[in-house]
Structures are given as structure tokens and as C-alpha cells.
């Protein structure tokens, strides 16, 4: 990894963390004070209510199950195990797993502190949920998984086309999960947006840590090669 590439990744990391934290704080204040972005919660909820149909509802329930608290851990375990078996180093698949776990912990800690109620139970299309709404654990989990996976794969490939494709797929999958949670009546737009903001922070931390480790490994490889050349020369 070149010095320029490393600096670019560190800048990207700083931007992700700063913007993500700022957005989350703004959203949190809005939810607590019922001002700002939070005012969009009810109008957006009504808009999604008008979109409901039997076929769309069935599809959205499947999405919620696949990327929910049951399906998502299974996907993460499968991806992590397969990646560990195929990878030369265990670092990156473990980073993915730890990033996912961090998001889960944050959602579990923040929700009972904020105590933001969900939409009315009568609007929920897949059974009642009495837990708190802010942030959305479904969206946070899906967002962490797809953006961290996209970064870890793209940083290894180092191909512009692959990077654009990977992050495009990640964004589309996250938006699909956001749509699902809003459509099914379990979250407000402020909840899902807050989850994406937190995910940006987690991704920024992952980028910084992975970049530092990659640079260190590259430096050790170079020093090792130089030492070998010196021994060969003597």
C-alpha cells in the first residue's frame, strides 16, 4: 500500500466517523425533542402505509426475516467461517464479525436509553413488537454487514470497477432493508437514518484499523525481504 493510498483511507475514515457521529447526534436530539428531522416520521409512515399490498408485504416480511435477528447471524457465521477457511489470514473475516457485533451491542444499549416508541402496533404487519425503536437494529445489522464486507473485499481487490460495484450493491441492500422496516410498520425514518449514521461510524473505525494493520504488515514484509537480500548478499 502506497503512502498516498494510506493517507486517502485515513481521510475517508475521519470523514465517515465525523459525518456519521454528527448525523446521529442531530437525529438523536430531534427524537428526544420532537423537532427537526423527526418531524418527517409521521408523514413518511403514512406514505408507506399507502403503498401496502399483499404481494409487497409478503416480500418485505421475507426480507425482514433474512436480515433480522435470526437470519443475519446465520449469514454472518457462514460468511465468516467460509472466509476463514479460504483466507490466508484470519484478520478480515474477524473484522467483519467484530464490526457486526459492535453494531448489535450499540443498538441494544442505545434503544432502552432513548426509549423511542415504535409506530402503533396496529400498523405492524408481522406481529406486535413492544421493544424500543431508536435505532433500528435490523438496519444497523444489515448496513454494517454490507458496507464492511464491501470495503474489505474492495480494499483487497483494489479495482475501481469492483469497488464501485461492491458499494453499489451494499447501498441497494441497505435501502431495501430500510424500505422493509418502514413498510412493515416497525420503525420511523429517524430510526433507520440513525442506524445508517452509526454504521458509517463503525465503517470509519474499521477502515482506520484495517489500513493501519495492512500498512504494518506491508512494512514487515518489506523489512523481511530487505533482510533476506542482505543475508543472500553476504
Secondary structure as UniProt FT lines:
FT   HELIX           3..33
FT   HELIX           36..39
FT   HELIX           40..50
FT   HELIX           54..66
FT   TURN            69..70
FT   HELIX           71..86
FT   HELIX           91..114
FT   HELIX           121..123
FT   HELIX           137..157
FT   HELIX           160..183
FT   TURN            184..185
FT   HELIX           189..233
//
